[in-house]
Amino acid sequence: MLIRFTESIRVRVWGKEMSRFRKGEIHAVPTAVAGVLLAQGCAEPVGNATPDETALAS
């Protein structure tokens, strides 16, 4: 699922930073992960991404 981050976040597992995402970035993530990020309000779904936006997801 394509999502756009609405705020910058850091993903940590057991205190270790795993990933960092910036506001406005678009990423393809598994549906379950997208569900958590959407529920927390730090991302929004990208329904019809432009070719330029889709290139950012890779």
PDBQT receptor file of N, H, CA, C and O in Angstrom, charges set to zero:
ATOM      1  N   MET A   1       0.848  -1.168   0.000  1.00  0.00    +0.000 N 
ATOM      2  CA  MET A   1       0.000   0.000   0.000  1.00  0.00    +0.000 C 
ATOM      3  C   MET A   1       0.892   1.229   0.000  1.00  0.00    +0.000 C 
ATOM      4  O   MET A   1       1.883   1.287   0.728  1.00  0.00    +0.000 OA
ATOM      5  N   LEU A   2       0.535   2.214  -0.824  1.00  0.00    +0.000 N 
ATOM      6  H   LEU A   2      -0.269   2.167  -1.416  1.00  0.00    +0.000 HD
ATOM      7  CA  LEU A   2       1.287   3.465  -0.856  1.00  0.00    +0.000 C 
ATOM      8  C   LEU A   2       0.745   4.431   0.191  1.00  0.00    +0.000 C 
ATOM      9  O   LEU A   2      -0.460   4.666   0.279  1.00  0.00    +0.000 OA
ATOM     10  N   ILE A   3       1.663   4.985   0.985  1.00  0.00    +0.000 N 
ATOM     11  H   ILE A   3       2.642   4.794   0.913  1.00  0.00    +0.000 HD
ATOM     12  CA  ILE A   3       1.268   5.982   1.979  1.00  0.00    +0.000 C 
ATOM     13  C   ILE A   3       2.199   7.184   1.883  1.00  0.00    +0.000 C 
ATOM     14  O   ILE A   3       3.348   7.067   1.456  1.00  0.00    +0.000 OA
ATOM     15  N   ARG A   4       1.688   8.328   2.284  1.00  0.00    +0.000 N 
ATOM     16  H   ARG A   4       0.755   8.423   2.631  1.00  0.00    +0.000 HD
ATOM     17  CA  ARG A   4       2.482   9.557   2.363  1.00  0.00    +0.000 C 
ATOM     18  C   ARG A   4       2.562   9.948   3.836  1.00  0.00    +0.000 C 
ATOM     19  O   ARG A   4       1.538  10.029   4.515  1.00  0.00    +0.000 OA
ATOM     20  N   PHE A   5       3.752  10.184   4.320  1.00  0.00    +0.000 N 
ATOM     21  H   PHE A   5       4.583  10.119   3.768  1.00  0.00    +0.000 HD
ATOM     22  CA  PHE A   5       3.917  10.582   5.712  1.00  0.00    +0.000 C 
ATOM     23  C   PHE A   5       3.480  12.028   5.897  1.00  0.00    +0.000 C 
ATOM     24  O   PHE A   5       3.876  12.915   5.140  1.00  0.00    +0.000 OA
ATOM     25  N   THR A   6       2.661  12.248   6.912  1.00  0.00    +0.000 N 
ATOM     26  H   THR A   6       2.340  11.528   7.527  1.00  0.00    +0.000 HD
ATOM     27  CA  THR A   6       2.161  13.591   7.210  1.00  0.00    +0.000 C 
ATOM     28  C   THR A   6       3.011  14.265   8.279  1.00  0.00    +0.000 C 
ATOM     29  O   THR A   6       2.807  15.439   8.591  1.00  0.00    +0.000 OA
ATOM     30  N   GLU A   7       3.952  13.534   8.833  1.00  0.00    +0.000 N 
ATOM     31  H   GLU A   7       4.117  12.580   8.580  1.00  0.00    +0.000 HD
ATOM     32  CA  GLU A   7       4.904  14.081   9.799  1.00  0.00    +0.000 C 
ATOM     33  C   GLU A   7       6.161  13.230   9.748  1.00  0.00    +0.000 C 
ATOM     34  O   GLU A   7       6.125  12.088   9.289  1.00  0.00    +0.000 OA
ATOM     35  N   SER A   8       7.253  13.775  10.212  1.00  0.00    +0.000 N 
ATOM     36  H   SER A   8       7.281  14.702  10.585  1.00  0.00    +0.000 HD
ATOM     37  CA  SER A   8       8.505  13.022  10.259  1.00  0.00    +0.000 C 
ATOM     38  C   SER A   8       8.486  12.112  11.477  1.00  0.00    +0.000 C 
ATOM     39  O   SER A   8       8.113  12.532  12.573  1.00  0.00    +0.000 OA
ATOM     40  N   ILE A   9       8.896  10.851  11.274  1.00  0.00    +0.000 N 
ATOM     41  H   ILE A   9       9.199  10.510  10.384  1.00  0.00    +0.000 HD
ATOM     42  CA  ILE A   9       8.908   9.900  12.393  1.00  0.00    +0.000 C 
ATOM     43  C   ILE A   9      10.172   9.043  12.335  1.00  0.00    +0.000 C 
ATOM     44  O   ILE A   9      10.822   8.927  11.296  1.00  0.00    +0.000 OA
ATOM     45  N   ARG A  10      10.493   8.458  13.466  1.00  0.00    +0.000 N 
ATOM     46  H   ARG A  10       9.965   8.553  14.310  1.00  0.00    +0.000 HD
ATOM     47  CA  ARG A  10      11.574   7.480  13.567  1.00  0.00    +0.000 C 
ATOM     48  C   ARG A  10      10.955   6.182  14.057  1.00  0.00    +0.000 C 
ATOM     49  O   ARG A  10      10.158   6.182  14.995  1.00  0.00    +0.000 OA
ATOM     50  N   VAL A  11      11.316   5.095  13.432  1.00  0.00    +0.000 N 
ATOM     51  H   VAL A  11      11.964   5.095  12.670  1.00  0.00    +0.000 HD
ATOM     52  CA  VAL A  11      10.817   3.787  13.846  1.00  0.00    +0.000 C 
ATOM     53  C   VAL A  11      11.914   3.123  14.668  1.00  0.00    +0.000 C 
ATOM     54  O   VAL A  11      13.049   2.971  14.215  1.00  0.00    +0.000 OA
ATOM     55  N   ARG A  12      11.549   2.732  15.886  1.00  0.00    +0.000 N 
ATOM     56  H   ARG A  12      10.628   2.856  16.253  1.00  0.00    +0.000 HD
ATOM     57  CA  ARG A  12      12.514   2.087  16.780  1.00  0.00    +0.000 C 
ATOM     58  C   ARG A  12      11.988   0.723  17.211  1.00  0.00    +0.000 C 
ATOM     59  O   ARG A  12      10.795   0.546  17.460  1.00  0.00    +0.000 OA
ATOM     60  N   VAL A  13      12.899  -0.224  17.292  1.00  0.00    +0.000 N 
ATOM     61  H   VAL A  13      13.868  -0.080  17.090  1.00  0.00    +0.000 HD
ATOM     62  CA  VAL A  13      12.579  -1.555  17.803  1.00  0.00    +0.000 C 
ATOM     63  C   VAL A  13      13.568  -1.836  18.928  1.00  0.00    +0.000 C 
ATOM     64  O   VAL A  13      14.780  -1.832  18.715  1.00  0.00    +0.000 OA
ATOM     65  N   TRP A  14      13.043  -2.080  20.122  1.00  0.00    +0.000 N 
ATOM     66  H   TRP A  14      12.058  -2.084  20.295  1.00  0.00    +0.000 HD
ATOM     67  CA  TRP A  14      13.855  -2.306  21.312  1.00  0.00    +0.000 C 
ATOM     68  C   TRP A  14      14.895  -1.197  21.496  1.00  0.00    +0.000 C 
ATOM     69  O   TRP A  14      16.040  -1.460  21.865  1.00  0.00    +0.000 OA
ATOM     70  N   GLY A  15      14.480   0.043  21.234  1.00  0.00    +0.000 N 
ATOM     71  H   GLY A  15      13.550   0.256  20.934  1.00  0.00    +0.000 HD
ATOM     72  CA  GLY A  15      15.344   1.193  21.460  1.00  0.00    +0.000 C 
ATOM     73  C   GLY A  15      16.322   1.498  20.342  1.00  0.00    +0.000 C 
ATOM     74  O   GLY A  15      17.004   2.523  20.379  1.00  0.00    +0.000 OA
ATOM     75  N   LYS A  16      16.402   0.629  19.351  1.00  0.00    +0.000 N 
ATOM     76  H   LYS A  16      15.848  -0.204  19.321  1.00  0.00    +0.000 HD
ATOM     77  CA  LYS A  16      17.330   0.847  18.237  1.00  0.00    +0.000 C 
ATOM     78  C   LYS A  16      16.566   1.431  17.049  1.00  0.00    +0.000 C 
ATOM     79  O   LYS A  16      15.546   0.889  16.624  1.00  0.00    +0.000 OA
ATOM     80  N   GLU A  17      17.076   2.545  16.522  1.00  0.00    +0.000 N 
ATOM     81  H   GLU A  17      17.905   2.985  16.867  1.00  0.00    +0.000 HD
ATOM     82  CA  GLU A  17      16.423   3.168  15.378  1.00  0.00    +0.000 C 
ATOM     83  C   GLU A  17      16.583   2.293  14.148  1.00  0.00    +0.000 C 
ATOM     84  O   GLU A  17      17.696   1.937  13.759  1.00  0.00    +0.000 OA
ATOM     85  N   MET A  18      15.441   1.950  13.535  1.00  0.00    +0.000 N 
ATOM     86  H   MET A  18      14.537   2.239  13.851  1.00  0.00    +0.000 HD
ATOM     87  CA  MET A  18      15.450   1.088  12.357  1.00  0.00    +0.000 C 
ATOM     88  C   MET A  18      15.280   1.893  11.067  1.00  0.00    +0.000 C 
ATOM     89  O   MET A  18      15.929   1.615  10.059  1.00  0.00    +0.000 OA
ATOM     90  N   SER A  19      14.410   2.881  11.114  1.00  0.00    +0.000 N 
ATOM     91  H   SER A  19      13.882   3.107  11.933  1.00  0.00    +0.000 HD
ATOM     92  CA  SER A  19      14.122   3.676   9.923  1.00  0.00    +0.000 C 
ATOM     93  C   SER A  19      13.752   5.094  10.332  1.00  0.00    +0.000 C 
ATOM     94  O   SER A  19      13.312   5.344  11.454  1.00  0.00    +0.000 OA
ATOM     95  N   ARG A  20      13.940   6.001   9.406  1.00  0.00    +0.000 N 
ATOM     96  H   ARG A  20      14.298   5.797   8.495  1.00  0.00    +0.000 HD
ATOM     97  CA  ARG A  20      13.550   7.390   9.610  1.00  0.00    +0.000 C 
ATOM     98  C   ARG A  20      12.799   7.826   8.348  1.00  0.00    +0.000 C 
ATOM     99  O   ARG A  20      13.272   7.633   7.227  1.00  0.00    +0.000 OA
ATOM    100  N   PHE A  21      11.642   8.407   8.554  1.00  0.00    +0.000 N 
ATOM    101  H   PHE A  21      11.259   8.563   9.464  1.00  0.00    +0.000 HD
ATOM    102  CA  PHE A  21      10.814   8.858   7.437  1.00  0.00    +0.000 C 
ATOM    103  C   PHE A  21      10.526  10.344   7.608  1.00  0.00    +0.000 C 
ATOM    104  O   PHE A  21      10.303  10.809   8.726  1.00  0.00    +0.000 OA
ATOM    105  N   ARG A  22      10.529  11.082   6.518  1.00  0.00    +0.000 N 
ATOM    106  H   ARG A  22      10.710  10.704   5.610  1.00  0.00    +0.000 HD
ATOM    107  CA  ARG A  22      10.294  12.522   6.572  1.00  0.00    +0.000 C 
ATOM    108  C   ARG A  22       8.915  12.867   6.034  1.00  0.00    +0.000 C 
ATOM    109  O   ARG A  22       8.368  12.179   5.172  1.00  0.00    +0.000 OA
ATOM    110  N   LYS A  23       8.374  13.943   6.562  1.00  0.00    +0.000 N 
ATOM    111  H   LYS A  23       8.817  14.503   7.262  1.00  0.00    +0.000 HD
ATOM    112  CA  LYS A  23       7.069  14.441   6.117  1.00  0.00    +0.000 C 
ATOM    113  C   LYS A  23       7.089  14.620   4.599  1.00  0.00    +0.000 C 
ATOM    114  O   LYS A  23       8.027  15.191   4.041  1.00  0.00    +0.000 OA
ATOM    115  N   GLY A  24       6.040  14.124   3.942  1.00  0.00    +0.000 N 
ATOM    116  H   GLY A  24       5.278  13.661   4.395  1.00  0.00    +0.000 HD
ATOM    117  CA  GLY A  24       5.911  14.250   2.498  1.00  0.00    +0.000 C 
ATOM    118  C   GLY A  24       6.448  13.070   1.713  1.00  0.00    +0.000 C 
ATOM    119  O   GLY A  24       6.117  12.918   0.537  1.00  0.00    +0.000 OA
ATOM    120  N   GLU A  25       7.273  12.223   2.333  1.00  0.00    +0.000 N 
ATOM    121  H   GLU A  25       7.542  12.346   3.288  1.00  0.00    +0.000 HD
ATOM    122  CA  GLU A  25       7.802  11.055   1.626  1.00  0.00    +0.000 C 
ATOM    123  C   GLU A  25       6.691  10.051   1.367  1.00  0.00    +0.000 C 
ATOM    124  O   GLU A  25       5.764   9.915   2.165  1.00  0.00    +0.000 OA
ATOM    125  N   ILE A  26       6.793   9.353   0.251  1.00  0.00    +0.000 N 
ATOM    126  H   ILE A  26       7.547   9.463  -0.397  1.00  0.00    +0.000 HD
ATOM    127  CA  ILE A  26       5.834   8.314  -0.115  1.00  0.00    +0.000 C 
ATOM    128  C   ILE A  26       6.575   6.984  -0.124  1.00  0.00    +0.000 C 
ATOM    129  O   ILE A  26       7.646   6.852  -0.716  1.00  0.00    +0.000 OA
ATOM    130  N   HIS A  27       5.972   5.994   0.552  1.00  0.00    +0.000 N 
ATOM    131  H   HIS A  27       5.102   6.101   1.032  1.00  0.00    +0.000 HD
ATOM    132  CA  HIS A  27       6.587   4.670   0.626  1.00  0.00    +0.000 C 
ATOM    133  C   HIS A  27       5.532   3.589   0.425  1.00  0.00    +0.000 C 
ATOM    134  O   HIS A  27       4.370   3.756   0.797  1.00  0.00    +0.000 OA
ATOM    135  N   ALA A  28       5.957   2.487  -0.168  1.00  0.00    +0.000 N 
ATOM    136  H   ALA A  28       6.901   2.352  -0.471  1.00  0.00    +0.000 HD
ATOM    137  CA  ALA A  28       5.111   1.308  -0.272  1.00  0.00    +0.000 C 
ATOM    138  C   ALA A  28       5.384   0.458   0.957  1.00  0.00    +0.000 C 
ATOM    139  O   ALA A  28       6.526   0.074   1.210  1.00  0.00    +0.000 OA
ATOM    140  N   VAL A  29       4.345   0.164   1.718  1.00  0.00    +0.000 N 
ATOM    141  H   VAL A  29       3.417   0.476   1.513  1.00  0.00    +0.000 HD
ATOM    142  CA  VAL A  29       4.492  -0.619   2.947  1.00  0.00    +0.000 C 
ATOM    143  C   VAL A  29       3.423  -1.703   2.974  1.00  0.00    +0.000 C 
ATOM    144  O   VAL A  29       2.397  -1.579   2.306  1.00  0.00    +0.000 OA
ATOM    145  N   PRO A  30       3.656  -2.774   3.747  1.00  0.00    +0.000 N 
ATOM    146  CA  PRO A  30       2.626  -3.807   3.890  1.00  0.00    +0.000 C 
ATOM    147  C   PRO A  30       1.344  -3.208   4.482  1.00  0.00    +0.000 C 
ATOM    148  O   PRO A  30       1.397  -2.242   5.243  1.00  0.00    +0.000 OA
ATOM    149  N   THR A  31       0.213  -3.780   4.132  1.00  0.00    +0.000 N 
ATOM    150  H   THR A  31       0.170  -4.565   3.513  1.00  0.00    +0.000 HD
ATOM    151  CA  THR A  31      -1.084  -3.265   4.573  1.00  0.00    +0.000 C 
ATOM    152  C   THR A  31      -1.171  -3.165   6.094  1.00  0.00    +0.000 C 
ATOM    153  O   THR A  31      -1.698  -2.182   6.615  1.00  0.00    +0.000 OA
ATOM    154  N   ALA A  32      -0.664  -4.165   6.812  1.00  0.00    +0.000 N 
ATOM    155  H   ALA A  32      -0.236  -4.963   6.388  1.00  0.00    +0.000 HD
ATOM    156  CA  ALA A  32      -0.733  -4.150   8.274  1.00  0.00    +0.000 C 
ATOM    157  C   ALA A  32       0.050  -2.968   8.855  1.00  0.00    +0.000 C 
ATOM    158  O   ALA A  32      -0.407  -2.323   9.799  1.00  0.00    +0.000 OA
ATOM    159  N   VAL A  33       1.220  -2.687   8.294  1.00  0.00    +0.000 N 
ATOM    160  H   VAL A  33       1.591  -3.211   7.527  1.00  0.00    +0.000 HD
ATOM    161  CA  VAL A  33       2.036  -1.552   8.748  1.00  0.00    +0.000 C 
ATOM    162  C   VAL A  33       1.324  -0.246   8.426  1.00  0.00    +0.000 C 
ATOM    163  O   VAL A  33       1.275   0.667   9.250  1.00  0.00    +0.000 OA
ATOM    164  N   ALA A  34       0.771  -0.167   7.217  1.00  0.00    +0.000 N 
ATOM    165  H   ALA A  34       0.811  -0.909   6.547  1.00  0.00    +0.000 HD
ATOM    166  CA  ALA A  34       0.034   1.039   6.823  1.00  0.00    +0.000 C 
ATOM    167  C   ALA A  34      -1.130   1.293   7.771  1.00  0.00    +0.000 C 
ATOM    168  O   ALA A  34      -1.393   2.439   8.136  1.00  0.00    +0.000 OA
ATOM    169  N   GLY A  35      -1.825   0.239   8.172  1.00  0.00    +0.000 N 
ATOM    170  H   GLY A  35      -1.611  -0.692   7.876  1.00  0.00    +0.000 HD
ATOM    171  CA  GLY A  35      -2.954   0.382   9.088  1.00  0.00    +0.000 C 
ATOM    172  C   GLY A  35      -2.549   1.029  10.398  1.00  0.00    +0.000 C 
ATOM    173  O   GLY A  35      -3.263   1.887  10.917  1.00  0.00    +0.000 OA
ATOM    174  N   VAL A  36      -1.410   0.625  10.935  1.00  0.00    +0.000 N 
ATOM    175  H   VAL A  36      -0.830  -0.072  10.514  1.00  0.00    +0.000 HD
ATOM    176  CA  VAL A  36      -0.922   1.205  12.192  1.00  0.00    +0.000 C 
ATOM    177  C   VAL A  36      -0.556   2.671  11.992  1.00  0.00    +0.000 C 
ATOM    178  O   VAL A  36      -0.929   3.522  12.800  1.00  0.00    +0.000 OA
ATOM    179  N   LEU A  37       0.173   2.968  10.917  1.00  0.00    +0.000 N 
ATOM    180  H   LEU A  37       0.476   2.277  10.261  1.00  0.00    +0.000 HD
ATOM    181  CA  LEU A  37       0.589   4.349  10.659  1.00  0.00    +0.000 C 
ATOM    182  C   LEU A  37      -0.609   5.262  10.397  1.00  0.00    +0.000 C 
ATOM    183  O   LEU A  37      -0.630   6.410  10.841  1.00  0.00    +0.000 OA
ATOM    184  N   LEU A  38      -1.602   4.748   9.677  1.00  0.00    +0.000 N 
ATOM    185  H   LEU A  38      -1.585   3.816   9.316  1.00  0.00    +0.000 HD
ATOM    186  CA  LEU A  38      -2.810   5.542   9.417  1.00  0.00    +0.000 C 
ATOM    187  C   LEU A  38      -3.589   5.777  10.707  1.00  0.00    +0.000 C 
ATOM    188  O   LEU A  38      -4.084   6.879  10.943  1.00  0.00    +0.000 OA
ATOM    189  N   ALA A  39      -3.697   4.748  11.539  1.00  0.00    +0.000 N 
ATOM    190  H   ALA A  39      -3.294   3.853  11.347  1.00  0.00    +0.000 HD
ATOM    191  CA  ALA A  39      -4.423   4.870  12.799  1.00  0.00    +0.000 C 
ATOM    192  C   ALA A  39      -3.750   5.875  13.734  1.00  0.00    +0.000 C 
ATOM    193  O   ALA A  39      -4.425   6.561  14.501  1.00  0.00    +0.000 OA
ATOM    194  N   GLN A  40      -2.431   5.959  13.671  1.00  0.00    +0.000 N 
ATOM    195  H   GLN A  40      -1.882   5.402  13.048  1.00  0.00    +0.000 HD
ATOM    196  CA  GLN A  40      -1.700   6.896  14.518  1.00  0.00    +0.000 C 
ATOM    197  C   GLN A  40      -1.726   8.316  13.954  1.00  0.00    +0.000 C 
ATOM    198  O   GLN A  40      -1.324   9.263  14.629  1.00  0.00    +0.000 OA
ATOM    199  N   GLY A  41      -2.199   8.460  12.721  1.00  0.00    +0.000 N 
ATOM    200  H   GLY A  41      -2.526   7.690  12.173  1.00  0.00    +0.000 HD
ATOM    201  CA  GLY A  41      -2.308   9.788  12.123  1.00  0.00    +0.000 C 
ATOM    202  C   GLY A  41      -1.014  10.354  11.576  1.00  0.00    +0.000 C 
ATOM    203  O   GLY A  41      -0.938  11.551  11.299  1.00  0.00    +0.000 OA
ATOM    204  N   CYS A  42       0.003   9.526  11.413  1.00  0.00    +0.000 N 
ATOM    205  H   CYS A  42      -0.059   8.554  11.638  1.00  0.00    +0.000 HD
ATOM    206  CA  CYS A  42       1.270  10.050  10.894  1.00  0.00    +0.000 C 
ATOM    207  C   CYS A  42       1.445   9.775   9.400  1.00  0.00    +0.000 C 
ATOM    208  O   CYS A  42       2.494  10.075   8.831  1.00  0.00    +0.000 OA
ATOM    209  N   ALA A  43       0.417   9.202   8.765  1.00  0.00    +0.000 N 
ATOM    210  H   ALA A  43      -0.435   8.958   9.227  1.00  0.00    +0.000 HD
ATOM    211  CA  ALA A  43       0.476   8.937   7.329  1.00  0.00    +0.000 C 
ATOM    212  C   ALA A  43      -0.934   8.994   6.756  1.00  0.00    +0.000 C 
ATOM    213  O   ALA A  43      -1.932   8.921   7.473  1.00  0.00    +0.000 OA
ATOM    214  N   GLU A  44      -0.974   9.128   5.415  1.00  0.00    +0.000 N 
ATOM    215  H   GLU A  44      -0.163   9.187   4.832  1.00  0.00    +0.000 HD
ATOM    216  CA  GLU A  44      -2.253   9.124   4.707  1.00  0.00    +0.000 C 
ATOM    217  C   GLU A  44      -2.111   8.242   3.478  1.00  0.00    +0.000 C 
ATOM    218  O   GLU A  44      -1.020   8.131   2.921  1.00  0.00    +0.000 OA
ATOM    219  N   PRO A  45      -3.197   7.615   3.049  1.00  0.00    +0.000 N 
ATOM    220  CA  PRO A  45      -3.105   6.762   1.860  1.00  0.00    +0.000 C 
ATOM    221  C   PRO A  45      -2.902   7.598   0.605  1.00  0.00    +0.000 C 
ATOM    222  O   PRO A  45      -3.384   8.726   0.501  1.00  0.00    +0.000 OA
ATOM    223  N   VAL A  46      -2.178   7.018  -0.340  1.00  0.00    +0.000 N 
ATOM    224  H   VAL A  46      -1.787   6.102  -0.256  1.00  0.00    +0.000 HD
ATOM    225  CA  VAL A  46      -1.969   7.660  -1.637  1.00  0.00    +0.000 C 
ATOM    226  C   VAL A  46      -2.716   6.808  -2.646  1.00  0.00    +0.000 C 
ATOM    227  O   VAL A  46      -2.259   5.725  -3.011  1.00  0.00    +0.000 OA
ATOM    228  N   GLY A  47      -3.870   7.297  -3.099  1.00  0.00    +0.000 N 
ATOM    229  H   GLY A  47      -4.241   8.177  -2.803  1.00  0.00    +0.000 HD
ATOM    230  CA  GLY A  47      -4.703   6.519  -4.004  1.00  0.00    +0.000 C 
ATOM    231  C   GLY A  47      -4.208   6.536  -5.434  1.00  0.00    +0.000 C 
ATOM    232  O   GLY A  47      -3.965   5.483  -6.024  1.00  0.00    +0.000 OA
ATOM    233  N   ASN A  48      -4.059   7.703  -5.985  1.00  0.00    +0.000 N 
ATOM    234  H   ASN A  48      -4.255   8.559  -5.506  1.00  0.00    +0.000 HD
ATOM    235  CA  ASN A  48      -3.656   7.849  -7.382  1.00  0.00    +0.000 C 
ATOM    236  C   ASN A  48      -2.373   8.656  -7.448  1.00  0.00    +0.000 C 
ATOM    237  O   ASN A  48      -2.397   9.858  -7.716  1.00  0.00    +0.000 OA
ATOM    238  N   ALA A  49      -1.257   7.993  -7.204  1.00  0.00    +0.000 N 
ATOM    239  H   ALA A  49      -1.237   7.017  -6.987  1.00  0.00    +0.000 HD
ATOM    240  CA  ALA A  49       0.026   8.671  -7.221  1.00  0.00    +0.000 C 
ATOM    241  C   ALA A  49       0.435   8.992  -8.652  1.00  0.00    +0.000 C 
ATOM    242  O   ALA A  49       0.169   8.224  -9.576  1.00  0.00    +0.000 OA
ATOM    243  N   THR A  50       1.083  10.137  -8.818  1.00  0.00    +0.000 N 
ATOM    244  H   THR A  50       1.298  10.761  -8.067  1.00  0.00    +0.000 HD
ATOM    245  CA  THR A  50       1.631  10.501 -10.115  1.00  0.00    +0.000 C 
ATOM    246  C   THR A  50       2.881   9.654 -10.354  1.00  0.00    +0.000 C 
ATOM    247  O   THR A  50       3.426   9.089  -9.406  1.00  0.00    +0.000 OA
ATOM    248  N   PRO A  51       3.347   9.552 -11.607  1.00  0.00    +0.000 N 
ATOM    249  CA  PRO A  51       4.567   8.773 -11.863  1.00  0.00    +0.000 C 
ATOM    250  C   PRO A  51       5.756   9.261 -11.036  1.00  0.00    +0.000 C 
ATOM    251  O   PRO A  51       6.559   8.448 -10.577  1.00  0.00    +0.000 OA
ATOM    252  N   ASP A  52       5.879  10.576 -10.838  1.00  0.00    +0.000 N 
ATOM    253  H   ASP A  52       5.227  11.236 -11.211  1.00  0.00    +0.000 HD
ATOM    254  CA  ASP A  52       6.982  11.107 -10.030  1.00  0.00    +0.000 C 
ATOM    255  C   ASP A  52       6.854  10.664  -8.585  1.00  0.00    +0.000 C 
ATOM    256  O   ASP A  52       7.851  10.299  -7.961  1.00  0.00    +0.000 OA
ATOM    257  N   GLU A  53       5.640  10.689  -8.042  1.00  0.00    +0.000 N 
ATOM    258  H   GLU A  53       4.831  10.986  -8.549  1.00  0.00    +0.000 HD
ATOM    259  CA  GLU A  53       5.434  10.272  -6.655  1.00  0.00    +0.000 C 
ATOM    260  C   GLU A  53       5.691   8.785  -6.488  1.00  0.00    +0.000 C 
ATOM    261  O   GLU A  53       6.279   8.357  -5.495  1.00  0.00    +0.000 OA
ATOM    262  N   THR A  54       5.253   8.007  -7.452  1.00  0.00    +0.000 N 
ATOM    263  H   THR A  54       4.775   8.355  -8.259  1.00  0.00    +0.000 HD
ATOM    264  CA  THR A  54       5.458   6.566  -7.373  1.00  0.00    +0.000 C 
ATOM    265  C   THR A  54       6.939   6.239  -7.408  1.00  0.00    +0.000 C 
ATOM    266  O   THR A  54       7.367   5.290  -6.752  1.00  0.00    +0.000 OA
ATOM    267  N   ALA A  55       7.730   6.990  -8.148  1.00  0.00    +0.000 N 
ATOM    268  H   ALA A  55       7.381   7.761  -8.681  1.00  0.00    +0.000 HD
ATOM    269  CA  ALA A  55       9.175   6.773  -8.205  1.00  0.00    +0.000 C 
ATOM    270  C   ALA A  55       9.796   6.997  -6.841  1.00  0.00    +0.000 C 
ATOM    271  O   ALA A  55      10.795   6.356  -6.513  1.00  0.00    +0.000 OA
ATOM    272  N   LEU A  56       9.232   7.891  -6.033  1.00  0.00    +0.000 N 
ATOM    273  H   LEU A  56       8.421   8.411  -6.300  1.00  0.00    +0.000 HD
ATOM    274  CA  LEU A  56       9.752   8.142  -4.685  1.00  0.00    +0.000 C 
ATOM    275  C   LEU A  56       9.555   6.940  -3.778  1.00  0.00    +0.000 C 
ATOM    276  O   LEU A  56      10.283   6.777  -2.799  1.00  0.00    +0.000 OA
ATOM    277  N   ALA A  57       8.589   6.103  -4.087  1.00  0.00    +0.000 N 
ATOM    278  H   ALA A  57       7.997   6.235  -4.882  1.00  0.00    +0.000 HD
ATOM    279  CA  ALA A  57       8.268   4.966  -3.235  1.00  0.00    +0.000 C 
ATOM    280  C   ALA A  57       9.248   3.817  -3.396  1.00  0.00    +0.000 C 
ATOM    281  O   ALA A  57       9.260   2.902  -2.573  1.00  0.00    +0.000 OA
ATOM    282  N   SER A  58      10.061   3.843  -4.426  1.00  0.00    +0.000 N 
ATOM    283  H   SER A  58      10.051   4.587  -5.095  1.00  0.00    +0.000 HD
ATOM    284  CA  SER A  58      10.986   2.723  -4.638  1.00  0.00    +0.000 C 
ATOM    285  C   SER A  58      12.299   2.922  -3.932  1.00  0.00    +0.000 C 
ATOM    286  O   SER A  58      13.180   2.066  -4.015  1.00  0.00    +0.000 OA
TER     287      SER A  58
